[in-house]
């Protein structure tokens, strides 16, 4: 396993900095609309990334973490989670073509979300040194928030839409040997919040998910932070969860993020100051034979001229040191 990032490069100087920091793997974002990502576009983008000594491990499908209203406005494949046919079938056809193009362009993996209500958060918490930390406290949330344009989506309906998608996409991914890495629902919310029962917001739901349409190319973008947010005692429970999914080969990418707190009451923090022992977590991934990226995905908001670059740079160095500490070869 190795350090990676999903931060979008602002310009070529970011690629240079990442390479200089020893970060050699990324999830990237090809130029233009996703519907125009031909084999040639993807190949050209991959070759550009590689010119900086960086490997393009994955790209993202047009199923993101935004609320479905924003997905619609942004031209994403929002009908899949609305369960609306024949529109979702057209979107799935385009996604399957994109998977074929990725395979032909030498891109081995894609990540995606099956999201309707986005990533609910409450007021930020002040962190160390006056940083601003993303927070979710159920007691402070608008528990009567109105549904999205998707309306009410119960357990059975949510699973039907997910199963429909997997049934059509997993065979294509398997045939083309492109790994599908799905992000959990962030965070766990009580059933019916904003009209939706989030079936990928629990560990049991994720276990059911990865066993549907079983394939070595169907698994998770395992957000350790999000999974920790599902647990009553993440500092004790997360390691066995890592082992369950890792030992079954169902982790294709890791969002290596820490929280302070527990289910329905947490703050996102830097990796060294949370409830989870990140060294112990890294050892659990290594124990299962995990072989892909460990990447930060959310960081506290800090001050300075390049707050995002500095905050993420801190995390890259932290992860690199942990990898060295658990005996992983560096410079891959």
N, C-alpha and C positions, 0 to 999 in steps of 0.2 A: 504494500500500500504506500501511498505517496501524497504529499500535499497538493491541493488543487484550488481552483477558484471558479466561481460563476459570476464574478463581477464583470460587467461589460466594459471592455477597453474603451476609454474615452478617445484615444488616438494611439498611434504606434508607440509613443513613449511609454505607455502602460505595459505593452508587451516587453519592451526593453527592460523596464524596472523589474517585472516579474522574473524574467530570465536571470537578471543580476542577483535577485534574492534567492535563486535556486528553485523557483516555482516553474515546473516544466510541463504541467498538465492543466487544461482548462475545460470548462463547459463554455462554448462560444455562441455567438449570435451573428449568423450570416447577414449580409446586407440585404435590404429590400424586404418586400412582403413575403411571408412564408409560402404563399401560393406560387411564388416565382423562384423558389429554391430548386432549380434544376440541378442535375448532376454536375453540369459545368460550373454553375454558381458555387455549389458546395465544394467542388474540387479546388477552384480558385481561392476560395476563402481558407480552406485547409492548408493549401500551399503557402498562403500568406502568413498564417499563424506559425507554420513550421519554419519559416525563414528566420524566426527569432529563437529557434531552438526549443520550441514549445509544441507539445502534442495536443491535438484537438480530440479530447476523449468523448465529448458528447455535444449535442445541440438540444434546443428546447422545442417541443411540439407546441402548436397553437392552442394549448389547454393550460392556462396559467392560474395564478393564485388570486387574481383580482375578483371582486364581486362580479357576478354574471352580468349585471347591468353594464359594467365597464368593459367586460369581454365583448359584449355585443357592439358597444360603441367603437371598440378598437379593431373590429373585424376578425376576431378570433373565432374558433370553432365552438360557439356557445350552444348551438342546437343539440349537441351531444348530451349535455347535462340537462337540457330542457326536455329531452326525450321526444323531440319533434321530428316526425318523418313526413316527407322524404328528405327534408333538409339535413338531418343528421347523417343520412346515408351518403349524401354528396360530400359532406365534410369528412367522413370516414374514408371515402374513396381517395380524397386528396391527401389525407394523412398516410394512407397506405402507399400512395405513390411517393410521398416524401420519404418513407422508410426505405423503399427501393432505391431512391436517389442517394440516400445516406450510405447504403451498403455499397453502391457503385462508386461513391466518392471516397470510400475508406473511412467513414465515420461509424464507430462501432456501437454507439449508444445514444439514446434520447431520454430526456426527462420531461415530466408532465404532471399536471394536477387534474383532479376531478372535483372541482370546487364550484360552489354556488354562492356562498355568503362571504367569501374572501377570508381575510385574517383579522378577526375582531380583536381590538385592543381598547383599553381604557386609558386614562391619563398617565403620561410618562412619570417615572419615578426618578428622583435625583440620585445619580450614582457617584462613584468615587471621583473626587476632584471637581465635582459639579457637572459631570457628564449627564446626559439624558438617556434613560433606559426604558425601552419599550416594555409595557406592563399589561397584564390582564388580571383584573380582580372581578370575579362574578358579582360580588356584592355591590360594585360600583357601575356595572354595566346597565344599559337600558334593556331590562329583561323582557320588555314588551315591544321591542323593536319590530317594525313592520317587515313582512316578507319582501323578498326581491321580486323581480318580474317572473321568477320561477314559481311563485306562489307557495303552496304547502307541498312539501316533498317528504313523505313518510319513509319508514325503513324499507318497506317492500318496493316502493317506487324507486328509491335511490339505488338499491341493489339491482333492480331490473335494468336501469340505465347503464350502470357500470358493467353488468354482465353482457349487455348488448354490444357495448363498445369492445370489451375484451374478446368476445366471440368472433368479431370480425377483424380485429387488429393483431391479436397474438399469433394466429397462424401465419400472417404475412411477416411479422417480425421474426418468427422462428425460421421461416423459409429463407429469409435474408440475413439471418444471424445478427440482428440488431437488438440490443438489450433495451427493454422498456422499463424505465425507472420512475415509478409513481410516488409522488410526495403525499404523506398523510395529511389529513385535515387538521389545520392549525387555527386555534387550539381545540381541545375537547370542549364542547358546549353541551348543556343539558338538552335532551330531546325536544324538538319543536322550536328551538331558538331561531328567530327570523324565519319561521315556517319550515325549517329543515332539521331532520335528524341526521347527524353527520356519521355515517357508518364507518368511515375511515378515520374516526377520531378516537378509537379505542384499540388496544393491543389485540383483543379478540377479533375485532373487525378487520384489522390488517392481516391477521393469520388466515381468516376466511378468504380475504382478497387474493393473497399470493397462491392459494390452493385452487382457485378457480382457473379453468383452462390451463392447467399445469404445463409449464414449459421452462426450460433453463434460460429463456430470454424474457420472462415475465417476472418482475420483482419490484424492488423499492428504491426510490431515492430516499434513503433512510435518514430522515431529519431527527437526529438525536435530541435536539432541543424540543421539537414537537412531541416526540414520543415521551420525553421526560414530563411534558405538560399533561400527559394522560395519567400520570402515576401519583399515588398518594404519598409515596416516599421514594422519589427518583434516585436519591443517593444510595439506596439499598436495592432497588428493583431493576434499574436500567441494564445492568450487566447481563442478567439472565435473559432479558429481552433481546439484547444484541446477539447473544449466543443462539437463541432459538432461530432467528432469521438468518444469521450468518452461517450457521452450521448446515442450513438447507440451501445455501447458495442464492439467497433471495435479496441480498444487498448489492446494488450496483453502483451506488454513490452514497457518501455520508456527508450530511450537514453536521459538522462537528462543532456543536454549539452548546453552551451551558446556560442553565437558569438557576435562579435562587427562588425556592418555593416549591409548589406542588400543584396538583390539579386544581384549576379554577382560581388560583391565587399565586401568581409568579411574576418575576421580573427577569428580563433578558440581561445577562451580564457578560463581562469578559470571561474567557475560559478558565482563568485561574481563581475566580472568586465565587463560584456557584455551588450548588448542592451536590453536583456530580463530581466524583474523582476522575478527572479526565485521563490521567495516567492509567488507572484501572480500566477505564473504558477502552483506551487504545490497546491495552493488553488483551481485552476480550475480542476485539476485532482480529488481532493477530492470531489469537488462539483458534479462531474459526477459519483461518486461511483467507481472509478478506484481502483482495488484491487491487482495489481501485482507489479513487480519490478520497481523502479526508479534506473537507473544505469548510471554512467559516461561511455562514450565510447571512446572519444578522449580527450587527455589532452595535455597541452603544454609540450615541451621537456625541462626538467630542469637539473641542475647539481647534483653532489653528487654520493655516492656509490650505491644507489638504486633509480635512478631517476623515473622510472615508478612506483615502489611501493610507493614512497613518494607522487608523484603527484596524484595517484589514492586514496591513503589513505586520502589526504586532501579532495578530493571530497566525499568520503564516509562519513567523519565527517560532511561536509557541508550539505549533503542530510539528514543525520540523524537529524541534528539540525532543518532543515526546516520541516521535518516530525513531530517532536515534537512541533514545532511552530504552525502547522496547526491542531494539536490535534489528530494526528494518534498515536495509541498505539504502543510503541516500544517493542522490544524483541520477535517479532512474529517468 
